[in-house]
Structures are given as C-alpha cells and as structure tokens.
Amino acid sequence: MEKTFVFVVDDEPGIALLCNRLLTRAGYRVETETNPRAAIDYLKENKIDLLLVDIRMPEVDGFEVIQHAQRLQPDAAILIMTGHGTVETAIRALRQGVDGLILKPFGQGSELIDAAKLALADSQQKKDAARTQALRPLFSVTESLLSETRRDPLLDLIISAICEKLQCSNAACYQQDENKQFTLLTSRGIILSHEDLSLFSGADGSAAPLTINANGPGDPKLKSLLSKFKLGAAILVPILRPNLRMLLYAARDKTEAPFQESDGEMFQILARQAAVALENSRLYEEQRAYVRKIEESQKALLQAEKMAAAGRLSASIAHEINNPLQSVQNCLHLAGREDLEGEKRAEYFDLARTELERLVVTVRQMLDFYRPNATSLEKVKIADMLQYILNLMSKQLKEGNVTVVIDFIGKVMPIRAVASQIQQVFINLILNAADAMPEGGVLKITTRALKDGIEIIFHDNGAGIPKDKQPNIFEPFFSTKDGGTGLGLTVSYNIITAHGGTLELLADRSPGACFRIFMPAGGKQ
C-alpha cells in the first residue's frame, strides 16, 4: 500500500528537518520546502495527502500557501504549525477550513505524529460527510432515470443530472464503436472531439475514470488541452458493458471550482446508474420492437387467414356442390336411355329435380355461412334419409362394386337437425368408404338408439387409415387419398359439432375404417 505523502513547508530548516525525521520514522513519505513560493510551485505538479505548513513566514505567509493548496489540491488535508498561538490565529484557521493546528516547539515527537493523524482523520471525515450529503439526491435521480425508457429523452436526462449533481456547465455522452471511435450522442456546453478524447488516458477503451484539473498536479498535455478550451477541470468515466460502450464527460469552466475526489466518486455512481437505465431502455426498446413485430405478424397472419378462409370457403363450396351435381348427371344419364320406361324416366327426373333443389339449398347455406340463424332444425328420420341416399348413389356404388348393408338395432326415433347438412355428412362418409375400397367391398351402416340420442356407425372393410395419419384426419386440407381436397371430413366434423354431436374415428375397429356419429335426440338448441 502506498505511504501517505506529507509535504512540510517551514522557513526554518531545523524545524523542517525535525518534521521530516519524525514523520518518516512514523511511516510517512515526506518532502520539505523552506521557500513558500517554491512550495506553491511544487503543489502545482505533485499530489500530496497532507500539507504541514508554518503560519509565519517571510514574503508569503502560511495562510496564502493554504489558499493555493486548497485551489490546486482540494482533497489534501491541512495541518498548520505556529509558535505564536492566539485565538485569532485559531479562528482564522477554522474559517479557512484547515484540519488541525499544532504549536511549536513540539514537546514530544508524538505530538506531531498525533496531530498529523488527527488532521488526516478530520479531513477524511469531512470528505465522507460531503460524500454522504452528495449521494442522497442520487436516489431521486435513479428513479427519474429508470422511469424513462425512451433512449433520446433518457440521454437528455443523464446530461441534466450530470450538470446538476456535479455543478458543472459542460457535459456530454459519447458512443464508442469497435474501432474505439467516439460519436457524440448529446451534450451541453463545451465538448471535446474524438482527437481530444484520445489524448486522455483511460478514455481510449480502459475502464478507469479520469479526473484532471487545469491547476494542480497531472499530465501537462491534458492540462494544456483543458486550457485550450478554457476549462478548469474535467472528469471522464467510461461505461464498458457487453451491449454498451459509452463515455460520459463533465467539465467546469475556469471560473468554477476544481473537481474533488468526492465529485469523481459521485460521477462514477451516476455513470453506473446511467448505464443501468440505458440498458433498461435498450431492453424496453427490444421488447417494444418485438411487440411491434408480433403485431405486424398477427396482422399478416390475420390477412393470410382471411385469404385462406376465402380459399377454404371456395373449395368447400366446390366440394359441396360437386356431389349433387354428380347425382343430377347420373339421373339425367339414366333418364336418357331409350329403352327406359316412362314411369322410371319420370322417377329419375324427380330425383334430379330433388338434387337440384338440394344444390340450391346448399349454395344458399354457403352464402349464409356467417349468419348462424339462417337455418332451422327440422325432424329427420335417419332410416328414410339413408334409404334415399343409397337410391341416389346406387349407380355409383354399383359401378364401384360396393355393397352397403344397413342394420337398425332397436327403434330409432327421429332427431332434430338440418336435413340437408346431415345428408351431406352421410354422403361424404359413404363416398370416402367407396374410395377406400377401389376393388369393391362392404360398407356396414349400423344405427341404434341411446339414452340421449342416436349412434350411427360407418364401417368399411377397406385398407383403413394409417396410425400416423389418424390424429390429423379432421384437419382442413389433410387427405389420405390422391386427389382428395381434405375438406370432406372437416366439413362433416363441423356440421356434426354444430348440431351438438360428435364425429370420431374408432381406431380399434378393424379391418378398414370405422367412423362413429352421435347425434342428440333433440338437436342443439
């Protein structure tokens, strides 16, 4: 640890030598001077911890030396010596802010050592008190800095806080890039350029703060730089963090008091608070940017969903009208046979007309898709509906070599539903079963009454649905067959769900695929 440096100024060489010997023996580093003017020059270039000065000296008295010392080295402790101790001398010493007084000649060497210790302790106590008093207002500064999350207003707040708390009229904040180039962000008063900043040791990337006073000890180049800008003192504090490399600068004019050690400590604390606030601001800005990005993504997704919904609706319409159109085509084809009896031809024309009416109803329901009250429930007999559908699809099923077996278990009561929609579900399931049996097969339709509704099971003996695809079969546009739109099961699922029922795949029934429909007896209210 570096020894405490005591500078002794006394025009009597014997006293100066005695002080040197006693203080050196006590572990202090000591320099002496018998010429007060030379002592003032020494203070300009050399930093001391304690000034031990005689009051009565020719040409320049001790109080004048003290004035220069307080201006050049405001953090140094001051202990005066006098052989003519009077009340007036003590009062003047107190007014001038000295830290101790000792009378000559010294009765014992320990008196000088004790006086030096007391002066240093008193000086440190004054610094601590001043530091504590200065730190209290920083709490409000912290609150104001952390409450501002916008970068530019925050930088202005930091500059204002520096000028206010350090009582200076010049301040600036610089950004440092990877090449150690400084860019001015905001400032007040006289500022330094990058070339000027590069002259300051500690301002080129190191983390050490720097305090320099134009009058007093320090690098002559730096003091001359301050003089060039007519500045009396400056402090530079780097902020070096992973996401933040900045330099804070504060300076006082020549007419203002020099910076003390407590000013540098306060500036460092303020710089740390500023760094936290700036990091907080950066995180807030990233969060705001992320929220903006999410909002933009949501808007884009919403627009994409609108377009996709329009596409799905168009595909659904095409899918829904294709089945009745095929039925009409089949009926017209059969009715056009020359060998067909007139009664049978009329029957086919009636079927075609019925399917066209169903087609009109389906299109109207599609157009009224967003009007949930546009359709009303009616009483539906499942047996009659299934028989009607099989008659309608007889030609198609016969050509596909598909046999449909209907099994009614017990008495199945009518349900309340939208007949055309339930009919569409049955047609979709029958067509899916037929597609799953390209070489032909058997589709068994079983219906039975339950306590609170009916159950309808469609079970074919085709290839079935692979296990890895079973969880996705009700998703839009997911199909297990080539050329499928992936809408049939989705539309059917939505129709059954809208009626308060359920449509599910019974994966444990094999071979083939087995779908179970449950419909509540009274329909969804």
Number of C-alpha atoms within 10 A of each C-alpha: 3 6 10 13 19 25 24 26 29 26 20 13 14 11 19 21 16 13 25 20 14 16 20 15 11 12 11 17 17 19 16 20 20 20 17 22 14 11 20 20 12 16 22 18 15 13 18 21 17 23 26 26 29 29 24 16 17 10 8 13 17 20 20 14 20 25 15 18 22 21 17 24 26 17 20 23 27 27 26 25 23 18 13 11 14 9 9 9 15 15 11 12 20 13 9 13 15 22 24 23 23 19 15 13 11 15 9 8 14 13 13 23 17 12 17 25 15 17 23 22 15 17 23 16 12 14 16 13 12 13 16 13 11 15 16 10 11 17 12 9 19 18 12 15 24 17 13 17 18 15 17 14 11 20 21 17 16 29 21 19 21 26 19 11 17 23 16 21 17 22 27 26 25 22 18 22 12 8 8 14 15 22 15 16 13 16 21 16 14 16 19 17 11 17 10 13 20 16 13 17 15 16 25 19 19 12 14 13 20 16 19 22 27 24 22 25 18 16 14 13 11 19 20 14 17 24 17 9 13 15 22 21 24 24 21 27 26 27 24 15 11 6 8 16 18 23 25 25 26 29 30 26 21 17 9 14 17 26 26 17 16 18 19 20 14 19 23 19 15 24 22 16 20 25 21 16 25 24 18 19 21 17 13 15 15 12 12 12 12 12 12 12 12 12 12 12 12 13 12 12 13 12 12 12 14 12 12 13 13 12 12 17 16 13 15 20 16 12 17 21 18 13 18 23 16 15 21 23 13 20 23 16 11 16 20 13 10 9 8 12 11 11 9 12 19 13 14 21 18 14 20 23 14 15 21 17 13 20 20 14 14 19 16 13 18 16 12 13 13 9 10 10 8 10 13 10 15 14 14 18 15 20 15 10 15 16 12 14 15 16 11 21 19 17 15 16 18 12 9 16 16 22 16 20 12 16 14 14 11 10 9 18 16 18 20 19 25 17 19 15 20 18 18 22 22 19 21 20 18 24 17 17 27 25 16 21 21 13 11 19 18 18 23 19 20 16 23 16 19 15 7 11 18 20 19 20 21 22 26 28 19 22 14 20 18 11 9 7 11 14 10 13 19 21 14 15 17 17 18 17 12 6 7 13 17 20 23 25 22 16 21 22 19 16 19 20 15 14 21 17 20 17 21 14 18 14 16 8 13 14 14 18 23 25 17 17 19 22 24 19 20 17 18 15 7
